[in-house]
Amino acid sequence: MHRARSSGKTKLKIGRMGLTDRVHEKLKELILDQKLGPGTYLNIDRLCRELDVSSSPLREALARLSAERLVRFEPFIGYSVAEVPDRKYYIDLMDVRLLLECHAARVGAANNNSSYLAAMEAAVRAMEKLPSGSRYKEYRVFNSWDAKFHAALVESAESRPLIEAYKGLHVHLHIARLYMRSGGFDVTSAVRDHRRILEAFKTGDPADAEAAVRNHLANIQVLKRWDEANAEAASQS
C-alpha cells in the first residue's frame, strides 16, 4: 500500500527541557492540524533532522502517541499517522461517554467531594477566559482544561475501573481531530454547559447533575459540523 511520506526542509526546533514532552507536543500539533495527514509514514531519521533531536526522545514520543492512538506502529514497517476514525466510531464514542459520564455524575454529585468540585471550578474559570479556534495552538489550552474538567467529573465517582475505562477512550484527543474539519467549536456554549454541570454538582443533586451532563454531550456539535463540511465539499467537487 502506498504511503504518503513526511516532507519539508525547515528545521522545527525543539527546546532541551522536557525534551520527550516537547517532541510529543510538536508531533501532536502536526497531526491534529493535519500537517502530517492520516496515513503519513513517519520516517525516524527525517523527523530527527527536522526536529533537531536524537532518536531516543522521538521514539518515546511516538510510543506515547501510539498509546493515544494518534499514530500506529506496524512491525518491520514502522510508525505512521493513524487514520481519522469514521463517523460511526464517533457516534459510538459519544454513546460510551454518555454511559460513563452520566453514571459518574450521579455518583459524584451525591459524594459532594470538595476537591473534585474545586478542580471542576478551576477548569471552568480557565475556559471562560479562552478564545475559540480550529488550529491546535488556538484550542490546545481549552482542550486541556476541558479534559481536566471531565476527568474530575469522572474521578468524582471514585471508581477505579470507571476512571481507567474513561482514560482509555482518549476522548478529547479524538474529538480534537475533527476541529480542523468542522471549523472549531463554540466556546461560549461549551463554557455554559460546563458551568451548569458544576452548579448541579454543587447542589449535590444526582438527577440534575446527570441531566446537565446529558445535555452537554447532546450539545456537542462537532459531528454535525463535520457532516456539513463533508456535504459542502461534495457539492463543490
C-alpha positions as CSV (number, residue, x, y, z in Angstrom):
1,M,0.0,0.0,0.0
2,H,1.4,3.4,-1.0
3,R,2.1,5.7,2.0
4,A,2.4,9.5,1.9
5,R,5.8,10.5,3.4
6,S,6.6,13.3,5.8
7,S,8.4,16.1,4.0
8,G,9.7,19.6,4.5
9,K,13.2,21.2,4.7
10,T,12.6,23.6,7.6
11,K,14.0,22.5,10.9
12,L,11.4,22.5,13.7
13,K,13.5,23.5,16.7
14,I,12.7,21.8,20.0
15,G,13.9,23.0,23.4
16,R,16.0,20.8,25.6
17,M,13.9,20.9,28.8
18,G,11.3,18.1,28.9
19,L,12.5,17.0,25.5
20,T,10.2,14.0,25.1
21,D,7.2,16.1,26.2
22,R,8.1,18.8,23.7
23,V,8.6,16.3,20.9
24,H,5.3,14.7,21.8
25,E,3.5,18.0,21.8
26,K,5.0,19.1,18.5
27,L,4.1,15.9,16.7
28,K,0.6,16.1,18.2
29,E,0.3,19.6,16.8
30,L,1.4,18.5,13.3
31,I,-1.1,15.6,13.4
32,L,-4.1,17.4,14.8
33,D,-3.5,20.3,12.3
34,Q,-3.1,17.6,9.6
35,K,0.3,18.9,8.5
36,L,1.1,15.2,9.0
37,G,-2.0,13.7,7.4
38,P,-3.7,10.4,8.1
39,G,-1.6,7.6,6.7
40,T,1.6,9.6,6.6
41,Y,4.7,7.4,7.1
42,L,6.8,8.8,9.9
43,N,10.5,8.4,8.9
44,I,12.6,8.4,12.1
45,D,15.7,9.8,10.5
46,R,13.9,12.6,8.7
47,L,12.0,13.6,11.8
48,C,15.1,13.6,13.9
49,R,16.6,16.1,11.4
50,E,13.5,18.2,11.2
51,L,13.0,18.4,15.0
52,D,16.8,18.5,15.6
53,V,16.6,15.8,18.3
54,S,18.1,12.3,18.7
55,S,16.1,9.2,18.1
56,S,15.5,8.4,21.8
57,P,13.1,11.2,22.7
58,L,11.5,10.9,19.3
59,R,10.8,7.1,19.8
60,E,9.5,7.8,23.3
61,A,7.1,10.4,21.9
62,L,5.9,8.1,19.2
63,A,5.3,5.4,21.7
64,R,3.1,7.8,23.7
65,L,1.2,8.9,20.5
66,S,0.7,5.2,19.7
67,A,-0.8,4.6,23.1
68,E,-3.1,7.6,22.5
69,R,-4.0,6.1,19.1
70,L,-2.8,9.1,17.1
71,V,-0.2,7.0,15.4
72,R,0.1,3.3,14.7
73,F,3.1,1.0,14.7
74,E,3.5,-2.0,12.4
75,P,6.4,-4.4,12.8
76,F,9.0,-4.2,10.1
77,I,7.3,-1.1,8.7
78,G,7.4,1.5,11.5
79,Y,5.2,4.4,12.6
80,S,2.5,6.2,10.6
81,V,-0.2,8.7,11.4
82,A,-3.4,6.9,12.3
83,E,-6.5,7.3,10.1
84,V,-9.2,9.5,11.5
85,P,-11.9,7.2,12.8
86,D,-15.1,7.0,10.8
87,R,-18.4,8.7,11.8
88,K,-19.8,5.5,13.4
89,Y,-16.8,5.4,15.7
90,Y,-17.5,8.9,16.9
91,I,-21.2,8.2,17.4
92,D,-20.3,5.1,19.4
93,L,-17.7,7.1,21.4
94,M,-20.4,9.6,22.4
95,D,-22.7,6.7,23.4
96,V,-20.0,5.3,25.7
97,R,-19.3,8.8,27.1
98,L,-23.0,9.1,28.0
99,L,-22.9,5.8,29.8
100,L,-19.7,6.6,31.8
101,E,-20.1,10.3,32.4
102,C,-23.8,10.2,33.4
103,H,-23.1,7.4,35.8
104,A,-20.2,9.3,37.2
105,A,-22.3,12.5,37.6
106,R,-25.0,10.6,39.6
107,V,-22.4,9.1,41.9
108,G,-20.1,12.1,42.1
109,A,-22.8,14.7,42.8
110,A,-24.0,12.6,45.7
111,N,-20.4,12.2,47.0
112,N,-20.1,16.0,47.1
113,N,-16.3,15.9,47.4
114,S,-14.8,19.4,47.7
115,S,-11.6,18.5,45.9
116,Y,-13.3,17.5,42.7
117,L,-15.6,20.5,42.9
118,A,-12.5,22.7,43.2
119,A,-10.9,21.1,40.1
120,M,-14.1,21.5,38.1
121,E,-14.4,25.1,39.2
122,A,-10.8,25.9,38.3
123,A,-11.3,24.4,34.8
124,V,-14.5,26.4,34.1
125,R,-12.9,29.6,35.2
126,A,-9.9,29.0,33.0
127,M,-12.1,28.1,30.0
128,E,-14.1,31.3,30.4
129,K,-11.0,33.3,29.6
130,L,-10.0,31.5,26.4
131,P,-10.9,32.1,22.7
132,S,-12.0,29.5,20.2
133,G,-10.2,28.4,17.2
134,S,-9.7,25.5,14.8
135,R,-5.8,25.3,14.9
136,Y,-4.2,23.2,17.6
137,K,-2.3,26.2,19.0
138,E,-5.6,28.0,19.3
139,Y,-7.6,25.3,21.1
140,R,-4.8,23.4,22.9
141,V,-5.2,25.1,26.2
142,F,-9.0,25.0,26.0
143,N,-8.9,21.3,25.1
144,S,-6.6,20.7,28.1
145,W,-8.9,22.4,30.6
146,D,-11.9,20.7,29.0
147,A,-10.2,17.3,29.6
148,K,-9.3,18.2,33.2
149,F,-13.0,19.2,33.9
150,H,-14.3,15.9,32.5
151,A,-11.5,13.9,34.3
152,A,-12.5,15.5,37.6
153,L,-16.2,14.7,36.9
154,V,-15.4,11.0,36.2
155,E,-13.0,10.8,39.1
156,S,-15.7,12.2,41.5
157,A,-17.4,8.8,41.3
158,E,-14.3,7.3,43.0
159,S,-14.4,4.1,40.9
160,R,-11.1,2.9,39.6
161,P,-12.5,0.7,36.8
162,L,-14.7,3.6,35.6
163,I,-11.7,6.0,35.7
164,E,-9.5,3.5,33.8
165,A,-12.2,2.9,31.2
166,Y,-12.7,6.6,30.6
167,K,-9.0,7.4,30.3
168,G,-8.6,4.6,27.8
169,L,-11.0,6.3,25.4
170,H,-8.7,9.4,24.9
171,V,-11.9,11.3,24.2
172,H,-10.5,14.8,23.9
173,L,-7.7,13.8,21.5
174,H,-10.1,12.1,19.1
175,I,-12.6,14.9,19.2
176,A,-9.8,17.3,18.6
177,R,-9.1,15.5,15.3
178,L,-12.4,16.8,14.0
179,Y,-11.8,20.5,14.8
180,M,-9.9,21.1,11.5
181,R,-12.8,19.5,9.6
182,S,-15.6,21.2,11.5
183,G,-14.1,24.7,11.8
184,G,-13.6,24.7,15.5
185,F,-16.1,24.9,18.3
186,D,-18.3,27.2,20.3
187,V,-16.5,28.3,23.4
188,T,-19.5,30.2,24.8
189,S,-21.8,27.2,24.6
190,A,-19.2,24.8,26.0
191,V,-18.5,27.0,29.0
192,R,-22.2,27.5,29.7
193,D,-22.7,23.7,29.7
194,H,-19.8,23.1,32.0
195,R,-21.0,25.8,34.4
196,R,-24.4,24.1,34.5
197,I,-22.8,20.8,35.3
198,L,-20.7,22.4,38.1
199,E,-23.7,24.1,39.6
200,A,-25.6,20.8,39.7
201,F,-22.6,19.2,41.4
202,K,-22.6,22.0,44.0
203,T,-26.2,21.3,44.9
204,G,-25.4,17.6,45.3
205,D,-28.4,16.6,43.2
206,P,-27.6,13.4,41.2
207,A,-30.6,13.8,38.8
208,D,-29.7,17.4,38.0
209,A,-26.0,16.5,37.5
210,E,-26.8,13.6,35.2
211,A,-29.3,15.8,33.2
212,A,-26.7,18.6,32.8
213,V,-24.1,16.1,31.6
214,R,-26.5,14.5,29.2
215,N,-27.5,18.0,27.8
216,H,-23.8,19.0,27.4
217,L,-22.9,15.8,25.4
218,A,-26.0,16.3,23.2
219,N,-24.9,19.9,22.5
220,I,-21.5,18.9,21.1
221,Q,-21.8,20.0,17.5
222,V,-18.6,18.7,16.1
223,L,-20.1,15.7,14.3
224,K,-22.9,17.9,12.8
225,R,-20.4,20.4,11.6
226,W,-18.3,17.6,10.2
227,D,-21.3,16.3,8.2
228,E,-22.0,19.8,7.0
229,A,-18.3,20.3,5.9
230,N,-18.3,17.0,4.1
231,A,-21.6,17.8,2.3
232,E,-20.3,21.2,1.2
233,A,-17.0,19.7,-0.1
234,A,-19.0,17.0,-2.0
235,S,-21.2,19.7,-3.6
236,Q,-18.2,21.6,-4.8
237,S,-16.4,18.6,-6.3
